[in-house]
Amino acid sequence: MRSYLTLSTAAAVAAFSLAACNKPAPEAPEAQPVNAAQDAVGAAVGQASATTLGANDTDAFVSNASQSDMYEIEAGKIAQSRSKTDAVKSFAAMMVSDHTAMSNEMKSLIAAAQKTPAASLDERRQGLIDNLKAATDANFDRTYLDQQAAAHEEALTLMRGYADNGGDAGLKGGAAKAVPKIRTHLEKVKSLQTAVK
């Protein structure tokens, strides 16, 4: 009797699964809120990580700082080619330029600390890039600017935290030097968010 119930249950689950597979994919407009929700969750995770581990642990700081710059550069390049708004394109160009410079400055400090920067984006940041690429033309600027606001809040928390609590003097100095630049980026992106509404 038990094997009959197990077999019946398995058959029912298989039938429901097959029916679910045959449903049409949701239309693109329905996908956008999911991407925004994913980005919001990613932002919260990043902020928590920057506040705790990244602000206190040198390996975590190096990994997060290097990935932050990689994300900014890649997202900026995408925005330069996809945005239809001159102010957003100009901001994106500034992100590519400034974060390339910041990354280059950090490289020598990371090497002096005998640490290795991240070689590629983690799953969370790659998800942000994927969502940015998937954004519709109508939603692109909003998606990019919302991601940028969250990314710069996270970066500001990370740099301030390590400047205050980090264990490597050179990296602490680099983090402190990055804070004003990141604060300027955050102020700029917030003004763009208001202007692009």
GITAFEN-V235427 format. One record per backbone hydrogen bond with DSSP energy under -1.0 kcal/mol. CO is the residue of the C=O (numbers start at 0). NH is the residue of the N-H. E is the energy in kcal/mol with one decimal. If there is no record, write none. Layout:
((CO/NH/E) (CO/NH/E))
//
This chain:
((0/4/-2.2) (1/5/-2.4) (2/6/-2.4) (3/7/-2.6) (4/8/-2.8) (5/9/-2.5) (6/10/-2.3) (7/11/-2.4) (8/12/-2.6) (9/13/-2.4) (10/14/-2.3) (11/15/-2.5) (12/16/-2.5) (13/17/-2.5) (14/18/-2.3) (15/19/-2.3) (16/20/-2.1) (17/21/-1.2) (19/22/-1.2) (27/31/-1.2) (30/34/-2.0) (31/35/-2.5) (32/36/-2.5) (33/37/-2.7) (34/38/-2.7) (35/39/-2.2) (36/40/-2.3) (37/41/-2.7) (38/42/-2.4) (39/43/-2.0) (40/44/-2.5) (41/45/-2.6) (42/46/-2.5) (43/47/-2.2) (44/48/-2.4) (45/49/-2.7) (46/50/-2.2) (47/51/-1.8) (48/53/-2.4) (52/55/-1.4) (52/56/-2.7) (56/60/-2.6) (57/61/-2.8) (58/62/-2.3) (59/63/-2.6) (60/64/-3.2) (61/65/-2.2) (62/66/-2.0) (63/67/-2.2) (64/68/-1.9) (65/69/-2.1) (66/70/-2.9) (67/71/-2.4) (68/72/-2.4) (69/73/-2.4) (70/74/-3.1) (71/75/-2.3) (72/76/-2.0) (73/77/-2.0) (74/78/-2.5) (75/79/-2.2) (76/80/-1.3) (77/81/-2.2) (78/82/-2.3) (84/88/-2.5) (85/89/-2.6) (86/90/-2.1) (87/91/-2.7) (88/92/-2.2) (89/93/-2.0) (90/94/-2.2) (91/95/-2.2) (92/96/-2.4) (93/97/-3.2) (94/98/-2.3) (95/99/-1.5) (96/100/-2.1) (97/101/-2.6) (98/102/-2.1) (99/103/-2.3) (100/104/-2.2) (101/105/-2.2) (102/106/-1.7) (105/109/-3.1) (106/110/-2.4) (107/111/-2.3) (108/112/-1.5) (109/114/-2.3) (110/113/-1.7) (121/125/-2.5) (122/126/-2.0) (123/127/-1.5) (124/128/-2.0) (125/129/-2.7) (126/130/-2.5) (127/131/-2.3) (128/132/-2.5) (129/133/-1.8) (135/139/-1.1) (138/142/-2.6) (139/143/-3.0) (140/144/-2.9) (141/145/-2.6) (142/146/-2.4) (143/147/-2.5) (144/148/-2.5) (145/149/-2.0) (146/150/-2.9) (147/151/-2.4) (148/152/-1.9) (149/153/-2.3) (150/154/-2.5) (151/155/-2.3) (152/156/-2.2) (153/157/-2.6) (154/158/-2.9) (155/159/-2.5) (156/160/-2.4) (157/161/-2.5) (158/162/-2.5) (159/163/-1.8) (160/164/-2.8) (161/165/-2.8) (167/171/-2.4) (168/172/-2.1) (169/173/-2.1) (170/174/-2.6) (171/175/-2.5) (172/176/-2.2) (173/177/-1.6) (174/178/-1.3) (177/181/-2.4) (178/182/-2.6) (179/183/-2.1) (180/184/-2.1) (181/185/-2.5) (182/186/-2.4) (183/187/-2.2) (184/188/-2.7) (185/189/-2.1) (186/190/-1.8) (187/191/-2.0) (188/192/-2.4) (189/193/-1.6) (190/194/-2.0) (191/195/-2.6))
//
